[in-house]
Amino acid sequence: MSSISKRIERLPVTPMLWRVLFLVGIGWMFDAMDQGMVAGVMASIGKVWKLTPTDLGLLGSVSAIGMALGAAAAGMVADKWGRRTVVTFTLVLYGIASILSGLAPNFGLLLFFRFLTGLGLGGELPAASTLVSEFSPAKSRGRMVVLLESFWAWGWIVAALISYLLIPIYGWRIGFLLGGVPALYAAYLRRNIPESPQFLEQKGRFKEADEIVSKMEQQAGVKNDEGVVTSPLKNEKIGNSKFSDLWSKAYYKRTLVLWILWLGINFGYYGFVLWTPTLLVGKGFSLVRGFEFTLIISIAQLPGYYSAAYLIEKIGRKAVLVSYLAGTAMSAYLFGQATSAATVLVFGCLLYFFSLGAWGAVYAYTPEVYPTRIRGTGTGWAAAIGRIGAIAAPYIVGVVYQTKGKQAGFTYVFIMLTIVFAAVAVVVAFGGIETKGKSLDEIDAS
């Protein structure tokens, strides 16, 4: 184990780690607001601009295209120039593009600005989870990354409030504007986030890495008896990561499982979450009532995250992923069979509870399966491949919904999503590795 890794493993959760988690999490919250806003915008703009369900599906898919490209590129950039650089720049890009989306005069320009928004959002999320993961000791790493993901729930709740209270009065543009402006301020706050000490060590910047970890040790009252790191990691070649590294003999099985996991959970999640208000309107609920339901079931994300954050360090990553994905599959099926306001609400809460708990585990698990030199690349490419599912899902859901009609289409959509979630649970159960309690160095050597 390297000196920096060993010193981090000896630490409790320090004030510096909480600070990194909070500043990264605030940006994560605004990213979630944007995605949540699209759900409200799709229902509203569809009426204002008289868009077809297929057009609305395209609106949901175009930002996912940007997210795919952003994730792949930003992951490699994060391995070359640092995690902090990526999480700051991408949030600025997202904030500007979100504001421009709110000012778009026509559907074509709105699609272009949503693509740029996706570039920023897609680039930030993998780099952010990698940064928090590398700051955390093994005993709390999974919990800290799931807590980072829980900021997503708060962003969705704020988005649901805006959709419920403001969009019916002021129109869809207010949503994007209220998401973009605060994000730029969050990017300003991020300027003081320290770089990952494990990344600095990997790049030979030993003094900078030592200074950051020394500060964490001072905060924890832990004495450093390791000394300053003055040589590279053993058996690690310092250099730029390559895509081909992910498919080397050591990592190809991990990469395959991760890509299937990301592809499936993105398809399933974006298949229902962006369409929920529109689907509820199709079931006979008013637009405002649809937003009201969305707000209530969005709150169910919080216990989903927090329960996953607790269990992930108790029963392990695989057990949480498999059980929460299976719970999502069951909930998707029941939601698709719902016929009353009460059943829509109950099964909708279960769907959000399990799906967002699974998402938290995905972000905790993914950076742990790769070594430091390719961690950003591996996480970024997993997220990028996953976005293929996010690109396809809103469009396919729109086609199925339009083809089968509003009543039957609702059921067909959720049967399709049930199958996807269940299949992913099986793949993780039989193909995934367990990383609970292991240092990042130990995972690399396994």
N, C-alpha and C positions, 0 to 999 in steps of 0.2 A: 504494500500500500504506500502511495506517495506521502510525503511529509504533510502537504496541504490537506489531502484527504483524511489522513490520520488525525490531524488537529481538529478538523471540522467534526469528525465522528465523536470526539470527546466532549463536544459542546452541547448544552441544552439549547432550546429555542431562545436566541438572543434578541435584544431590542433592534439590532441591525436587520435581522431576518424578518422581524415583524414589520419594520419600516419598508423593506423591499417588497414584502407581500402586500402591504397596504397601497403603496404607490403603483405597483404593477396592477393590483386589483381594481383600483379606481379606473384606470384605462380600460381594463377588461369589462367593467360595468358599462362604460359608454359604448363599447363595441356591442355588448348585448342589447343595449337600448336601440341601437341601429337595427339589429336583426329583428327585435321585437316590434319596432316601428313599422317594418315592412309588412308584418301581418295586419296591422291596423290600416296601413296605407292601401294594401291590396283590396280590402273590402270597400274603402272610401273612394279611391281613385277609379275603381272599376265602374262605379256609378257616374262619377263626374265626367270621365273621358269615354264612357261607354265601351269599355274594353271587354273582350271575350275571355272566357276562362283560360284559353290557350295563351292569350296575351299576358294575362296575369301570371301564368306559369313562367313565361319568358322573363318577366320582371324579377321573379324570385330566383331564376337560374343565372341571370347575367352577372350578378354580384358573386355568385359561387364560382363562376369562371375566373373572375379576378382573384378570388380567394385561393383557388388552386395554383395559379401562377405565382401569386404573392408568397404562398407557403413554401413552394419549391425553391424559389429564388432566395427568400429571406433565410431559410434554413442554412443554405450554403454560405450566404453572407455572414450569418451569425457565427459560423465556424471559422471564418477568415478574419473578420473585423470586430467581432464581439457581440454578445447578447444585448448589452445596454444600447449600443448604436441602433440595433434593429428595432427594439421596443419603443425607442423615442421617435425615430423617423417615421415608422409605420403609423403611429398614432396621429402625427401631424398630417400625413397624407389622408388618413381616414377622416379627420375632422374637417379639412378643407373640402373634400369630395362630398361629405354629407351636407354641408352648407350649400354647395352648388346643386345638389340633388333637390333641395328645397326650393331653389330658384329656377329650376328647369322649366322652359316655356312649352316643351312638347315631349311626346313619349320617346322619340329617338334620342334626344339629349339626356333625358332622364336615365335611359338605359346605359348611356356612356358614362355618366357620373356614378351610377351604381356599380359599374365595372371598376372604376377607380377606387370607390369605397371598398370594394372587395379586395383589391390589391393590398390596401393598408390593413384591413382586418385579417386577411389570411396570413399576412407576413408577421403580424404581431403575436398571435396566439401561440404558435409553437415555440418561438423564441422566449416568450414570457414564461411558459411552463418550464422550459429548460433552465432559465435563470434561477427561478425559485427552487427547482430541484437541486441545482448545484450548490446552492447556499445552505441546504438542509442536511442534517445528519440522518443516517438511515432510520433511526428509531422514530423520527417524526416526519420524514420526507413525504410519504404518501399523504398523511394528514394535511400537511401544509399546502401541497399542490391541489388537493380537493377543496380546501378552504379558499384558495385562489379562484378555483372554478366557481365557488359559491357566489362570487361577485356577479357572475352571469345572471343568477336568479334575481338579485336586486335590480340589475339593469332591465330585466324583463318586467319586473313589477312596476318600475317607473314608466317603462314604455306602455304597459297596459293602462296605467293611470292616465297618461297623456292621450292614449287612444280612446279611453272611456270618457274623459272629461273635456278634452280640447279639440280633438279631430272632428267630432260631430258638429262643433260650433265654428271653429276657425278653418277647417279644411285640412287636407293631408300635408300641406307644406310645412305646417307648424311642427310636425313631428321630426322631420329631418333637420330643421333649423335648431330645435332645442337639443338635438343629439350632437350636432357638430360643434357648436360654440364651446360648451363645457369641455369637450374632448381636447380642444386646443390648450385650454388651461391645464388639464391633466398632463398633457405632454410637457408643458413648461415645468411642472412640479417634478417630472421624471428626470430632469437634467442632473439631479444630485444622486441618482441611484448609482451605487458602486458596481463595477464590473464583476463578473463571476470570478472568484479566485482560482477555481479549477481551470477555467479557460485561460487565465493569465499564466498559470503555471505551465499549461500545455504549450503556450506560445513562447515560453522562455522568459517571461516577464516576472521573474521570481520575487524581486523586491516589492513590486506592487501587490502581488498576491499575499506576501508576508504581511504587509502593512494592513491589509483589509482583515485578514484572519487574526492578526494581533489585536486589532480593535475589538473584534468579536470576543476574543479571549478575555480582554480587560473588562468588557461588559458582563461577562459570565463569572469573573473572578477565578478563571482557570489559568494556571501557570503554563507557559510554553516551554517544554523541555526538548523540543524537536530541533530548534535552531532554524535559521533562515535556509530555505531551499536554494541550492546553488547548482543543481544539475538536473537534466531532464529526467522524465519518468523512465524507469527501466522498461525495456522491451516496447517502448512507444516511439514511433518515428514522428517527430514534429514536422508537420507540413500541412498542405491544404487537403481537405476531405474531397472525396470523389464519389459520384453516384455508384460506381462499380463496387465500392467498399461495402455497400449495403447488401450486395449479393455475393460476397465472398463466402467461403466455406463456413466460416465462423458465425455468420449472421444471416444467411439467406432464409433459414426457417423462421427466425424471429421477424424478419422483414415481411415474409409472406403472411404470417398470422396477423401482424399489425396492419397490413394493407387491407386484408379482408375485414378486420375489425373496424377500421376507419371508414371503409367504403360502405359497410352495412349500417353502421350507426348513423352516418350522415344521411344516407338514403331514407332510413326510417324516420329520423328526427325531423329533417326538413320536409319530408313528405307530409307530416301532419301539422307541424308547428306554424308554418307560414300560411296554411290554409284554414286553420281552425275558425277564425271569425267568419270567413266566407262560407265554409261548410255549415256552420250553425245558422247563418242567414238562410241557406238553402233548405235547412230543416224546418224553417218557419219562424225562427226567432228574429226579432228586429236587429238592426245593426248595433244599436246601443246595448241591447241585451246580449248580443254576441260578445262585445267588448267586456261586458260585466262578467260573463262566464270566464272569459280569458284571464281577467284580472284575478278572479278567485282561484282558478286552477294554477295560475302562475305562482301564487303564494305556496302551493304544495311543493314547489321545487326546493324550498329551503330545508324542510325536514329530510328531503331526499338527499341533498348534499351533505347535511350534517350527520345523518346516519351513516352514509358511505364514508365520511371522514373518520368516524369512530371505528367502523368495522374494518376498514382497510388495513389498519395496524394490528387488528385483533385476529382476523381470519385470513387475511392475505388478499392480494390483488385479484388473483384468478377467481376465488370464491365470490368476491364482491361483483366482479364483472359478470360472471355467469348467472348469479342469482338475480342481479338487477336487470340484465338483458332479458332473462326469462320472465321476470315480472313485467317488463315493458311489453313483451309479446302478448302476455295474457291480458294486460290492460288495454292494449290496442284492439284486440278482438272484442272485448266487452264494450269499449267505447263505440265501436262500429255497429254494435247491436242496440245501442241506447235509443230509446224512443220517447223519453220524457225528460223534463228539465232536471228532475232529481237524479236520474241515471246518467245523464250527460255530465252533471256536476261531479258525482261520485267517481265515475270511471275516468273522467278527465283528470281529476286530482291524482288518481293512482297512476295514470299514464305519465304525468309530469313528474311525480315523485320518483318512479323507477327510472325513467329515461334520463333525468338529470343526475341522479345518483350514479348511473352508469357512465355518463359523460365525465363526471369528476374522476372516476376510477381510470378512464381512458387517458386523461391528461396526466394523471399521476404515474401510470404504468409506462407510457410510451418513452419518455426520456431515460428510463431506467434500463432499457434493454440494449443500449449502445454505449461505447466508450466515449470519453470526452472529445476526442479528436473528430468524431463523426456524429456526435449527439445532436447537434443542430440540424445537420443534413438529414439524418435518419428521421427525426421528429418532423421536420419540414416536409419531407417527401411523403411520409405517412399521412399528414394532414392534406397534402396536395392530392394524393390519390383518393382520399376520402371525399374531397370536394367534387369528384366525378359523380359520386352519389348525390351530393347536394345540388349539383347542376341538373342531373337527370330527374330527381324526385319531384320538384315542383311542376315540371313540365308534364311528366308522366301522370301525376295525380290529376292535373288539369285535363288531360286527354281522357283518362278513365272516367272522371267525373262528368265531363261533357258528353261522352259516348253513352254512358249507362243511365244518365238522368240524375236529378238531384236526390231522389230518395234511394234508389238502388245503388247509385254511384257512391254514396256515403259509405254503405256497407262494403262494397267491393274494394274501395280504397283501403280500408282498415284491415281487411283480410290479407291483402297484399303486404301491408306493413307488418302484420303479425308474422307472416312466413319469414320475412327478412330478419327481424329481430331474433326469432328462434334459431335460424340457421347460424347467425353470428355467435350466439351463445354456445352452440355445439362446437364450432371451430375453436373458440378460445378454450373450452373445457378440455379438448383433446390435443391442441397444438401449442398452447401458450406456456411460457415458463413462469415460475414464481420468483418474485424479486423482493418479497417482504423481508425486512431486517438485514438486508445485505448492503454494504457500502457500494458506491458506484464502481470502485476498483474491483471488488469481489465479483460483481455482475459481469464486468469486462472479462475476467479470467475464467468464468464458468463456461 
